[in-house]
Amino acid sequence: MNRVRAAVVPAAHDPWTREPAGWLADPYTTALATGQGPLYLRSREGGVVPLGVERWCAAPDAADRTVIARCEGTVLDIGCGPGRFVTALALAGYRTLGIDVSTAAVRRTVRYGGAALVRSVFEPLPREGRWNTALLVDGNIGIGGDPGALLARTADVVAPGGLLIAEVAEGDVDERLDVRVDDGRADRTRAGRGPAGQGRHRADDGGFFPWARLGARALLHHALATGRWSRQGTWELEGRTFMALRRKRECSVPSLPVPVPPRSG
Ligand SMILES: C[S@@+](CC[C@H](N)C(=O)[O-])C[C@H]1O[C@@H](n2cnc3c(N)ncnc32)[C@H](O)[C@@H]1O
């Protein structure tokens, strides 16, 4: 098996990388250290998206194994968290790399035998354009809060003909949210501060960062809109829904015949 080298290097904090400093907040780091929640993404409006930290820190379950079974060739796990996919795929002999903005997540992945880098998906990545499979599971299609941009970026990273496996939310959802990571003990008075959208990408904005939630229909819509993905299939298990998309092989522009210069004389 070809191993990808692991590194635990702090990510650059450039707002243009869309790095959500909120994922570096204590509640997430603590939850990864203990392997326990509760943990949520809490929106400015006070809505919550539960985060399954216990499941992420455990071995892959039956639904996860349906994802692993569909992986092809080299696998990039985008937002790998504590790395259950990375370690399971490595054990199964796949050349796999996890990337995550959270140093705690990457450290845990590496400790459990996976290869991982502290890196935002919007920063330059190893093997750009050559990964056979990319994963955006556990709601990671929400990364950056702009699914079109994330899907276009993922198409840059995946090889022509490569696969993207994304997990989608239940139902007909297409939401943009400003959220922060919350363990339920944080000061809730901050949650209602400021209008949604203001100060996006700012680390000092009460830990808020842009996020998105998409159902299957919305994911397909945004993927097709990039012009770079085609639908491969959808499946469900244990209340979770996944979609596979195939990166189109760009048609090469046919070279035009070179005009023959007129004969002189
Ligand atoms: C919803 S959690 C998913 C956990 C993970 N899939 C697992 O198996 O445990 C989202 C993860 O994406 C990471 N993340 C957020 N923004 C990111 C970005 N721009 N690039 C890479 N990872 C990112 C977070 O640090 C977090 O670990």
The ligand as a MOL file (V3000), in Angstrom:
LIG
                    3D

  0  0  0     0  0            999 V3000
M  V30 BEGIN CTAB
M  V30 COUNTS 27 29 0 0 0
M  V30 BEGIN ATOM
M  V30 1 C -19.3480 18.0060 10.3950 0
M  V30 2 S -17.6660 17.6960 10.8650 0 CHG=1
M  V30 3 C -17.3930 16.1480 10.0320 0
M  V30 4 C -16.5720 15.1270 10.7780 0
M  V30 5 C -15.9240 14.0320 9.9630 0
M  V30 6 N -16.4880 13.7880 8.6550 0
M  V30 7 C -15.7060 12.7250 10.6890 0
M  V30 8 O -15.6540 11.6670 10.0430 0
M  V30 9 O -15.5180 12.7410 11.8920 0 CHG=-1
M  V30 10 C -16.8810 18.8750 9.7710 0
M  V30 11 C -15.3640 18.7760 9.7540 0
M  V30 12 O -14.9010 19.5850 8.6700 0
M  V30 13 C -13.7930 20.3410 9.1140 0
M  V30 14 N -13.7060 21.5460 8.2590 0
M  V30 15 C -14.4450 22.6680 8.3380 0
M  V30 16 N -14.0890 23.5260 7.3760 0
M  V30 17 C -13.1120 22.9290 6.6520 0
M  V30 18 C -12.3510 23.3160 5.5080 0
M  V30 19 N -12.5020 24.5120 4.9240 0
M  V30 20 N -11.4460 22.4380 5.0130 0
M  V30 21 C -11.2590 21.2210 5.6010 0
M  V30 22 N -11.9550 20.8180 6.7020 0
M  V30 23 C -12.8660 21.6490 7.2110 0
M  V30 24 C -14.0820 20.6100 10.5730 0
M  V30 25 O -12.9170 20.9410 11.3130 0
M  V30 26 C -14.7140 19.2970 11.0100 0
M  V30 27 O -13.7720 18.3800 11.4800 0
M  V30 END ATOM
M  V30 BEGIN BOND
M  V30 1 1 1 2
M  V30 2 1 2 3
M  V30 3 1 2 10
M  V30 4 1 3 4
M  V30 5 1 4 5
M  V30 6 1 5 6
M  V30 7 1 5 7
M  V30 8 2 7 8
M  V30 9 1 7 9
M  V30 10 1 10 11
M  V30 11 1 11 12
M  V30 12 1 11 26
M  V30 13 1 12 13
M  V30 14 1 13 14
M  V30 15 1 13 24
M  V30 16 1 14 15
M  V30 17 1 14 23
M  V30 18 2 15 16
M  V30 19 1 16 17
M  V30 20 1 17 18
M  V30 21 2 17 23
M  V30 22 1 18 19
M  V30 23 2 18 20
M  V30 24 1 20 21
M  V30 25 2 21 22
M  V30 26 1 22 23
M  V30 27 1 24 25
M  V30 28 1 24 26
M  V30 29 1 26 27
M  V30 END BOND
M  V30 END CTAB
M  END
